[in-house]
């Protein structure tokens, strides 16, 4: 497309105090100028668009090599910095340098190999976190299992916390003014810190209604009630580790 041309103005701008004839002449000259600009405007816009397209084409794709058959290769800027070129995986490994972590990661065929190349230890998958590793990351499943702890829920049950603390609870029927041995749902591995018991059913408010828990061991305890008039439910709770 030809470079647009603009017809120069042939007459000066009108001045104040001109005669009507001179004023009309100058106005006609200005209108002719505007007419010439109007006819050239589309040409000018097209010319500017062509120049922009040329610059964009050169910047984006003018120097790109043919991509035919290059699906498995990688593209990079050449050493001169003025054109793009393709490199095969083997060449990329060579570019990264022999013996470097980057080369090893790129050449790794599995995520595990990549972590090893970076010096990142394998993931731990142990629910109790017994290894207490300072370098190996745990799996999400292990973290959830460790945080959830071991539990058994019901009228009698227990819950083990990650810290080793264990809470246990249960219920036992005891005859009027009687004594009954109870066993914890599981045995405390080390010790029992505290145990509590209370009556779990209504009793005569005018009579004795005592309830005690004693002979506490890691496997159980003894409960005793002082209420009379039937069989009573005794509820107990113990904390230990």
MOJOZI-V869330 format. One record per backbone hydrogen bond with DSSP energy under -0.5 kcal/mol. NH is the residue of the N-H (numbers start at 1). CO is the residue of the C=O. E is the energy in kcal/mol with one decimal. If there is no record, write none. Layout:
nh->NH co->CO e->E
nh->NH co->CO e->E
//
This chain:
nh->18 co->15 e->-1.1
nh->23 co->19 e->-2.8
nh->24 co->20 e->-2.6
nh->25 co->21 e->-2.0
nh->26 co->22 e->-2.4
nh->27 co->23 e->-2.5
nh->28 co->24 e->-2.1
nh->29 co->25 e->-1.8
nh->30 co->26 e->-2.2
nh->31 co->27 e->-2.4
nh->32 co->28 e->-2.0
nh->33 co->29 e->-1.7
nh->34 co->30 e->-2.6
nh->35 co->31 e->-2.4
nh->36 co->32 e->-1.9
nh->37 co->33 e->-2.1
nh->38 co->34 e->-2.4
nh->39 co->35 e->-1.9
nh->40 co->36 e->-1.4
nh->41 co->37 e->-1.3
nh->42 co->38 e->-0.6
nh->44 co->40 e->-2.6
nh->45 co->41 e->-2.5
nh->46 co->42 e->-2.4
nh->47 co->43 e->-2.2
nh->48 co->44 e->-2.3
nh->49 co->45 e->-2.3
nh->50 co->46 e->-2.1
nh->51 co->47 e->-1.8
nh->52 co->48 e->-2.2
nh->53 co->49 e->-2.5
nh->54 co->50 e->-2.0
nh->55 co->51 e->-2.1
nh->56 co->52 e->-2.6
nh->57 co->53 e->-2.7
nh->58 co->54 e->-1.9
nh->59 co->55 e->-2.3
nh->60 co->56 e->-2.7
nh->61 co->57 e->-1.8
nh->62 co->57 e->-1.7
nh->63 co->58 e->-0.5
nh->64 co->61 e->-0.9
nh->70 co->67 e->-2.1
nh->73 co->70 e->-1.3
nh->74 co->87 e->-2.9
nh->76 co->85 e->-2.7
nh->78 co->83 e->-3.1
nh->81 co->78 e->-1.1
nh->84 co->63 e->-1.0
nh->85 co->76 e->-2.8
nh->87 co->74 e->-3.3
nh->92 co->88 e->-2.4
nh->93 co->89 e->-2.4
nh->94 co->90 e->-2.0
nh->95 co->91 e->-2.7
nh->96 co->92 e->-2.1
nh->97 co->93 e->-0.8
nh->97 co->94 e->-0.8
nh->100 co->97 e->-1.4
nh->104 co->100 e->-2.0
nh->105 co->101 e->-2.8
nh->106 co->102 e->-2.2
nh->107 co->103 e->-2.1
nh->108 co->104 e->-1.0
nh->108 co->105 e->-0.6
nh->114 co->110 e->-2.0
nh->115 co->111 e->-2.4
nh->116 co->112 e->-2.1
nh->117 co->113 e->-2.2
nh->118 co->114 e->-1.6
nh->119 co->116 e->-1.1
nh->120 co->115 e->-2.9
nh->121 co->119 e->-0.6
nh->124 co->137 e->-3.0
nh->129 co->126 e->-1.2
nh->132 co->129 e->-1.1
nh->137 co->135 e->-0.5
nh->139 co->124 e->-2.5
nh->143 co->139 e->-2.1
nh->144 co->140 e->-2.3
nh->145 co->141 e->-2.5
nh->146 co->142 e->-2.5
nh->147 co->143 e->-2.5
nh->148 co->144 e->-2.8
nh->149 co->145 e->-1.8
nh->150 co->160 e->-0.6
nh->152 co->158 e->-2.4
nh->157 co->169 e->-1.8
nh->158 co->152 e->-1.7
nh->159 co->167 e->-2.0
nh->160 co->150 e->-3.2
nh->161 co->159 e->-0.5
nh->161 co->165 e->-3.0
nh->164 co->161 e->-2.2
nh->166 co->240 e->-3.4
nh->167 co->159 e->-2.1
nh->168 co->238 e->-2.7
nh->169 co->157 e->-2.2
nh->170 co->236 e->-1.9
nh->172 co->234 e->-2.7
nh->174 co->232 e->-3.1
nh->177 co->227 e->-2.4
nh->178 co->175 e->-2.0
nh->180 co->223 e->-2.8
nh->182 co->221 e->-3.0
nh->184 co->219 e->-1.9
nh->188 co->218 e->-2.8
nh->193 co->239 e->-2.7
nh->194 co->239 e->-1.6
nh->196 co->237 e->-3.0
nh->198 co->235 e->-2.1
nh->200 co->233 e->-4.2
nh->207 co->204 e->-1.4
nh->212 co->224 e->-2.7
nh->214 co->222 e->-2.6
nh->217 co->220 e->-3.1
nh->221 co->182 e->-2.3
nh->222 co->214 e->-3.0
nh->223 co->180 e->-3.0
nh->224 co->212 e->-2.2
nh->225 co->178 e->-2.3
nh->226 co->210 e->-2.7
nh->232 co->174 e->-3.1
nh->234 co->172 e->-3.0
nh->235 co->198 e->-2.7
nh->236 co->170 e->-2.2
nh->237 co->196 e->-2.4
nh->238 co->168 e->-2.7
nh->239 co->194 e->-2.7
nh->240 co->166 e->-2.5
nh->241 co->191 e->-2.4
//
